[in-house]
Amino acid sequence: MMKRLLSDRSGNFAILSAIVMPALIFVAGLGVDYGLAVDSHQRLKAAADAAALAAVAEAQEAFVQQEKVDLKELIKSSGEAFFRANVGNTLFAELDSVEVEPKINKSELSATINYTATYPTKLLSVFGHKTIPIGNRGRAIVNLRSYVNINFLIDVSASMGIGATDADQEKVASVLNCAFSCHIGQSRGSSSYDKARAAGADMRIDVVRSAAMSAIDTSTSTSQFNDQVTFGIYTFSNEINTVVPQGDQRGSNGSYLKSKLRDEVQMAITLGGTNIENALKQLSDTLPESGSGLRPDDRRQYVIVLTDGVESGQAWTAAMNWFLHQSTQVNTPQQAYAKHEVNYALNTKACQSLKNKEIDIYFIYMEYLEPKFGKISDHDKKRFGFVTDSLFPIIPKRFQDCAADPTHVMKATTPKEIEDTFITIVKGLSAPLRLY
């Protein structure tokens, strides 16, 4: 009898179903409730972003029309109203709280909309999971009728003479037996740069020059009003050189600025080292404090630095031959190859004098290119090894600490990346309204 009972399988399906069914219901309920909660999260985030944009846009219009209103209170009231209207009755979740944080910083208005909500579960409630919490924020910023001055600080040291791409390096090597179009040959009477250009090669300095021109064109086309954006143009190797000073009356003339870039942003004929710290200090000495942006004589000041980030103290002149430039303040890590030749990383305090003037700093980090063609000496291999192994891993973080904002550091390697990054930064600084 017992043997017959144990061998009977006729009731197994019902028993198995009774065991498995709760788990199946739980999994199905989890899928349904999770999907509806995600949908509510996405709708709330979109509503918050749209409401933040609408709130700062309304405050901007009130400012332009010179309405006698408290802009912060306007942002708070309109932000919440827009958010609740955007949410409407389309949610599967229940809205718990909405808080609008307005901020006015000189000529910038910003709105941050924080919210929380609760999604009441449908099927999961049977298993004791009655709610799913939801929370996020939407943020937007608007520049009022803001006057800005953007200062380019462009590295023109010897390393900017490398071919911009592998193909360019190969062209340079075919005529110079070296991937670098060095400035030294030109100083001694023969232009290696001209020879490389004649071979059809573009060097990094050529790419940067072209990218700066494109950025100026973009700014001109996106400006809200005449003379909104002006430019200062500076180059540096061991020391800074002024191409167009900030405050120049022609600082918003695109044709003039591009002609100055084309004619004067060239590789350094003498010196040729890279001293970012000294360049930032010298630039700070020439720039005024960042203003409110509400008047053309009180502009917001910005600095965009384009460099490969490898500091070098070496310099050359016809009178002194090779020497360690007097402005060099070697930082760690460092590697010396001769009395006049040392590479090291940026001192993160280098930006402090600019930040003391409330000037925002951006870095376009064009990673140092190690040549792949032509003759490479053991001396150069040692230098490239130090740059690759010791400096590459830390340069981006040094820039971020210097600028005090990780979003102000952008890496760009290829010619297209360099141009796109340059345009993105300039366009962002000129844009009247944006999410962030």
Secondary structure, 3 states (H helix, E strand, C coil): CHHHHHHCCCCHHHHHHHHHHHHHHHHHHHHHHHHHHHHHHHHHHHHHHHHHHHHHHHHHHHHHCCCCCCHHHHHHHHHHHHHHHHHCCCCCCEEEEEEEEEEEECCEEEEEEEEEEEEECCCHHHHCCCEEEEEEEEEEEEECCCCEEEEEEEECCHHHHEECCHHHHHHHHHHHCECECCCHHHHCCCCHHHHHHHCCCCEHHHHHHHHHHHHHHHHHHHCCCCCCEEEEEEEECCCEEEEECCCCCCCCCHHHHHHHHHHHCCCCCCCCCECHHHHHHHHHHHCCCCCCCCCCCCCEEEEEEEECCCEECEEEECCCEEEECCCCCCCCCEEEEECCEEEECCCHHHHHHHHHCCCEEEEEECCCCCCCCECCCHHHHHHHHHHHHHHCCCHHHHHHHHHCCHHHEEECCCHHHHHHHHHHHHHHHHCCEEEC
